[in-house]
Amino acid sequence: MKLREIAHSRTGDKGNTSNISVIAYDEKDYPLLLERVTSERVKAHFAGVAEGEVVRYELPNLSALNFVMTKTLGGGVTRSLALDAHGKSLSSALLDLEIGDVSGNK
């Protein structure tokens, strides 16, 4: 199962830092997000893109996780020659993360 099956995302960027929130459609899936969408997995998923630290913030009242990824935007949106390597394209790529199935198998 891909992350997009149980969650949607919102994004933002500032300078060379990308911010991606992953929000469960249903609060019952929040524990699955906590277990399977770790900073380490997100950093590995963005290997070659997220060159800095990836910090996860937990927002249980919103059934959401927020990831702040530094050194991710090629110097910043206005300085990068990359084609749309910011914001919405990164959040869409994160929703492709394979998280296993809902029956508890990873």
N, C-alpha and C positions, 0 to 999 in steps of 0.2 A: 504494500500500500504506500502510496506517495502522500507526503504531508498535505498536499492540496486537497485531499479527500476529506480531511477533518478540520482544516484551518484556512484562513485567508491572511493577507498581509497588508501592511502599510509601510511606507518608506519615507526617508528623508536623507538629506546629505548636507554637510557643512564642510567646506574646504576639502580635505582629503579623508574625511570620515563619513562612513555610511551607517545609517541607523535603520534596522529592519525589525518591525514588530510582527509577530506571528500570533494570531488570535484564533482560538478554537471556535468553531461554529456552535458547538454544544459544550457546556461547562463540564460534562461528564468525561470529555476527552482531554481535559487539562492535565490530569496526572500522566497521561501518555506523552504529552508534550514535554512535561518535566523530565520524564525518564529518557526519552529518545532524542530530543533536540537539545543537545548540550553544546557548550561553547566549542569543545574539541571537534565535534562532528560538523558544526557549521564552518569552522576554520578549515577542516579537511575538505569540505564540500566546495569551498572557495579557494582551494590551493592555487597559487599563482595569481590570485586576484587580491585576497586579503593578506597583505604582507605584514601587517601589524597585529596588535592584540585584538582578540574577540572576547568581549565581556557580555555575559548574559544577566539580564535583570528580570526578576520574576514579578508578575503582576496578577496575583491570584484573584483579586476582586473583578478583574476583567477577563480572566481565563486566558491570559496572554503572556508571552515572553518578548523581551526587547533585546536585540543584539546590537551592540555598538562595535563597529569594526574600523579600526584605525589603519592608515596607510593602505586604503582600498581603492581610491578613485584616481590613481595615476597623477597625483598632485592636486587634484581638485577638478571639478566639472569644467571650469573655464580654462584650465591649463592642460587638460588631457587631450591627446589625439585619438583616444579610444572612442569607438562608435557607441554612444549611449551606454557606457559602462557604469551607470549610476542608477540610483533610485529604483524605479519600477522594474527595470530589467533584472536587477539583482534580487528583488523580492520574488519575482517570477521564477528565477533560477533556484532560489531556496525552497520554494514550494515543490520542486521536483525531487527533494530529498526523500530517499526510500526509508520508511520508518517501520517496516514489517507489517504484520496484519493485526487486526483488532482482537484476535482471539488470544493474544498474549505471546505469540511467536515473534521473534525479532528478525 
